[in-house]
Amino acid sequence: MIQEFHSMRRLPPYVFAEVNSLMARARAAGEDIIDFGMGNPDQPPPRHVIDKLTETLSNPRVHRYSTSRGIPGLRRAVAAYYGRRFGVELDPESEVIVTLGSKEGLANLCQAITSPGDIILVPNPSYPIHAFGFIIAGAAIRSVPVETEPEAFLRHLERAVAHSVPKPSAVVLNFPSNPTARVVDLDFYGAVVDFCRRHGIYVISDLAYAEVYFEGRPPPSILEIPGAREIAVEFTSLSKTYSMPGWRIGFCAGNRKLVRSLSRMKSYLDYGAFTPIQVAATAALNGDQACIEEMRNRYRERRDVLVEGLAAAGWQIPSPPATMFAWVPLPPAFEPMGSLGFAKALLEHAKVAVSPGVGFGEHGEGHLRFALVENRQRIRQACRNIRAFLNDADCAPEALKLAAKG
Ligand SMILES: Cc1ncc(COP(=O)(O)O)c(C=O)c1O
């Protein structure tokens, strides 16, 4: 009998699982935990999208297996979104595919294009599937820092190409970035596309936060760069834009060969999202977009309450320009605890759950990620609790002592 399966050895338990199980225990004991852990939107989708779903459900013809690569109307709606938002013209037949959330699409694209031992460049820290999708597929990961200046990022790419055997076959990009909330402009994409075309490296861009931005210009798409689709695909999702995370609808668009490969892989694995969900998703993309501005305003207000509340607690944090996350350096006095130790202490003493930065990769150490999925009153309450914890002469040194003991 195999003692430990090869794949399981490559998949360590989620670091977040530790904080989650402590949170579950505290809640079971009746404690009110304010949860900034998972990036799981707390608001419902727009009313007209739910209405379209319920209306479609009563059609007897929509309950059969759907199509794995997505119904044509939804693929056309994605192409129309790219047209109006980015000025990018896509062929819905060959350049767009619907996925069961972008996470599924990313994971299956990794399976579709990876040979064992391929080297993939993945930002660190990153959303876990960016690395683990490829690890599951048998690739070796080379980490690259999350840089937003083209020159700095290109230096890392050049180094990776010079020192990797075999040469890297793909690079993952994710801007606006989860967890760091950093953003890039078109010059950045232009430089990366130019480099990757010269070196024959595919680019997989994750644009899950395309519409969650608060400052400056809306985040661009890599597909705006001429020639990008020779090497790049981009993932987008309805999860954050329309607060539909449980519906599991995302998209992959761009390079025909990559889209075709993902489509082939998925044709063996699934029959597509439930047709009424795809019909309602089409209504989301084609309908009134006022809900997106509301979503943005909600996260912006929460962000401001968090930044101001923590400042009042003596903890100055950078204000994120985009995403639904604040990427927060540990207060200097608590750095020795590490992000996991400090996250546990916040849970125990302030009744606040956050994600330890180290869960996103080793370069996430020294940070916490706050997901803005609690309302403003609860964010204020959390900041009061944190203030009491940081200023509590007994509690804080006690937490530090415990951390030092390990
Ligand atoms: C960067 C990033 N990509 C992808 C996803 C997954 O989105 P989906 O719900 O479309 O699978 C998330 C979810 O948090 C994310 O943060």
The ligand as a Tripos MOL2 file, in Angstrom:
@<TRIPOS>MOLECULE
LIG
   16    16     1     0     0
SMALL
NO_CHARGES

@<TRIPOS>ATOM
      1 C1         -6.4800   36.5340   -8.2520 C.3       1 LIG1
      2 C2         -7.6380   35.6070   -8.2340 C.ar      1 LIG1
      3 N1         -7.8410   34.8040   -9.2810 N.ar      1 LIG1
      4 C3         -8.8630   33.9440   -9.3110 C.ar      1 LIG1
      5 C4         -9.7350   33.8510   -8.2510 C.ar      1 LIG1
      6 C5        -10.8290   32.8370   -8.3260 C.3       1 LIG1
      7 O1        -11.9660   33.3880   -8.8610 O.3       1 LIG1
      8 P1        -13.1550   32.4780   -9.3610 P.3       1 LIG1
      9 O2        -14.2450   32.6280   -8.3450 O.co2     1 LIG1
     10 O3        -13.5070   33.0500  -10.6880 O.co2     1 LIG1
     11 O4        -12.6730   31.0750   -9.4600 O.co2     1 LIG1
     12 C6         -9.5680   34.6490   -7.1340 C.ar      1 LIG1
     13 C7        -10.4750   34.5180   -5.9910 C.2       1 LIG1
     14 O5        -10.2970   35.0340   -4.9290 O.2       1 LIG1
     15 C8         -8.4840   35.5430   -7.1260 C.ar      1 LIG1
     16 O6         -8.2530   36.3310   -6.0740 O.3       1 LIG1
@<TRIPOS>BOND
     1     1     2 1
     2     2     3 ar
     3     2    15 ar
     4     3     4 ar
     5     4     5 ar
     6     5     6 1
     7     5    12 ar
     8     6     7 1
     9     7     8 1
    10     8     9 2
    11     8    10 1
    12     8    11 1
    13    12    13 1
    14    12    15 ar
    15    13    14 2
    16    15    16 1
@<TRIPOS>SUBSTRUCTURE
     1 LIG1         1 GROUP 0 **** ****
